[in-house]
Amino acid sequence: MKIPDGDLLRSRVVGDLGVTLATALERRLTGYAVVEPQDAVLLGDETRGVITFTEGVPVLAYCTTSDRGGADALEDVRGPGPYSVDLYELDRSALAAAHEADGLRVSPGLPAERLTDDRDLVTRTRDAAPEDRLGGDDTDAVESFLDDESQIEAIREQAREEARTRAEEWGLTDALEES
Amino acid sequence: MVEAFAVASGKGGTGKTTSTLALGMALAEDHDVTVVDADTGMANLLFHAGLNDATVTLHDLLVEGADATVDDAVYDRFGMRVVPCGTSLAAFQAADPERLRDVVATLAADADVLLLDSPAALGSKSAVLPVVLADRTVVVLQPTIPALSDGLKVQEYARSYGTETAGTLFNRVRDDGGIDRVIDRAERYFGGETLGVVPESDDARSARAAGEPLLAHAPDSPASRAFREAASRLSVRDGASGTVADRFRSAVVPDDV
């Protein structure tokens, strides 16, 4: 993967990559982060990962050491911390070529899901992501299913009735909750 | 104190046994945990816990006139007490589900947390008993229509018996789903909180092949971390073990299946 040099915004050591992801999100950063697990620095190992962002939302992840992308790259970079992180700003057009590499892409919330314990950050990232980056057809069908409250209520009502009928068959009526 | 959780899903293939053992191992860091394979018709926990060769199982305790004691069927594994169930159809047919309540009552005396790996079915008394007997359920879901629909059903069955939902666990979640939009909607219908989102993982399959719980086999995998986080969200309520044991013993369960 080749990414043109960007403008260095900040360079620091963080204990938790959630800080980096939250910073990128809050600044609506278009650019990339270069992440090096600090233990790798100490050991002279060169594990290094790159996560790119469009308007604060992660687009792709790549580990230069293992040459793996996507979820695998996140796994390669993940460690106990701390991490040395450089955050760069770069034009969206300069990132366009790299962003065509489908094999390196991550879903918007995946870096936060894999690299932090912060569910709230996952949710905020997904909320900030454009519609076309969230989910596919399957998700749409599941959402429609859950949006149909009368259908859900029908499933529940039928299950309640079935539970009561069968409780009688099985002699479990006394264990039923009064309703 | 003891609280009994039924780990349930209406549908097979959601990774319920993997989830039960993962939650059990994570909770065992702070609690005395006993895990019971209450899926007496389709037992598989023994394979996940390396207990293929267990000589005495739950089945032996459910047969009338059995001379095995509950202790004989308890195996200390991975920091938990594990009660596997055998896989013989004949033994299942000979088993008297009524005896499950006595077994669980006995196990309750020595545990903080009882996890009942429950059948992915609601069609028989033995399948429903774990959710009848438990204090609360953990509903294992996948973000698919069949899994959510069956999860709703098992929740209603459990609630019919006064067993509320402690929380839901989305398991085997693939990278590309809009899982948060699904969760936002699912939370309207399911009780408790969303305990966690566990990614689909090859590690779960290799753990099963190795006969080890996921948390022992691949403790640092994303799925293991997600399970540990889910377990930390599950607050165990204090219940006097005597009260729980009494409740199990007094549960009205006649002897015809």
Contacts between the chains, C-beta under 8 A, distances in Angstrom:
chain1	res1	chain2	res2	distance
A	70	B	175	7.5
A	71	B	175	5.6
A	71	B	199	7.9
A	75	B	222	6.9
A	106	B	175	7.1
A	107	B	175	5.2
A	107	B	176	5.4
A	107	B	177	7.7
A	109	B	179	7.6
A	109	B	180	6.6
A	110	B	175	5.8
A	113	B	197	7.0
A	113	B	199	7.5
A	113	B	222	7.8
A	114	B	199	7.9
A	114	B	222	5.4
A	117	B	225	7.8
A	117	B	229	5.8
A	119	B	197	7.9
A	122	B	180	6.8
A	123	B	180	5.4
A	126	B	178	7.3
A	126	B	180	4.7
A	126	B	181	7.6
A	127	B	180	7.9
A	134	B	178	4.2
A	134	B	181	6.7
A	135	B	176	7.1
A	135	B	177	5.7
A	135	B	178	2.8
A	135	B	181	6.6
A	136	B	176	6.1
A	136	B	177	7.6
A	138	B	143	7.9
A	138	B	144	7.3
A	138	B	177	7.0
A	139	B	143	7.1
A	139	B	177	5.2
A	139	B	178	4.2
A	139	B	179	7.9
A	139	B	181	6.7
A	139	B	182	6.5
A	141	B	145	6.5
A	142	B	143	5.7
A	142	B	144	6.5
A	142	B	145	5.8
A	142	B	148	6.9
A	142	B	182	5.3
A	143	B	178	7.5
A	143	B	181	5.8
A	143	B	182	6.5
A	143	B	185	6.2
A	145	B	145	4.9
A	145	B	148	7.0
A	145	B	149	7.7
A	146	B	148	6.9
A	146	B	182	6.9
A	146	B	185	3.7
A	146	B	186	6.1
A	146	B	188	7.6
A	146	B	189	7.4
A	147	B	185	6.4
A	149	B	188	8.0
A	152	B	152	6.7
A	152	B	189	5.8
A	155	B	149	5.9
A	155	B	152	5.4
A	155	B	153	6.7
A	156	B	152	5.8
A	156	B	153	7.9
A	156	B	156	5.1
A	156	B	189	7.6
A	159	B	152	6.8
A	159	B	153	4.2
A	159	B	156	3.7
A	159	B	157	6.2
A	160	B	156	5.1
A	160	B	159	7.9
A	160	B	160	6.0
A	162	B	122	7.8
A	162	B	153	7.9
A	162	B	157	7.8
A	163	B	122	7.9
A	163	B	156	6.3
A	163	B	157	4.6
A	163	B	160	4.0
A	163	B	161	7.8
A	164	B	160	6.4
A	166	B	122	7.8
A	166	B	128	7.4
A	167	B	160	7.1
A	167	B	161	7.9
A	170	B	124	7.9
A	170	B	125	4.1
A	170	B	128	7.2
A	170	B	254	8.0
A	171	B	252	7.4
A	171	B	253	7.5
A	171	B	254	4.0
A	171	B	256	7.1
A	172	B	125	6.9
A	172	B	128	7.3
A	172	B	132	6.4
A	172	B	161	7.5
A	172	B	252	6.9
A	172	B	253	6.9
A	173	B	252	8.0
A	174	B	252	3.9
A	175	B	132	5.3
A	175	B	161	5.4
A	175	B	162	7.9
A	175	B	251	5.9
A	175	B	252	5.5
A	175	B	253	7.6
A	176	B	160	5.8
A	176	B	161	6.1
A	176	B	162	7.8
A	177	B	159	7.1
A	177	B	160	6.2
A	177	B	161	6.2
A	177	B	162	3.9
A	179	B	160	8.0
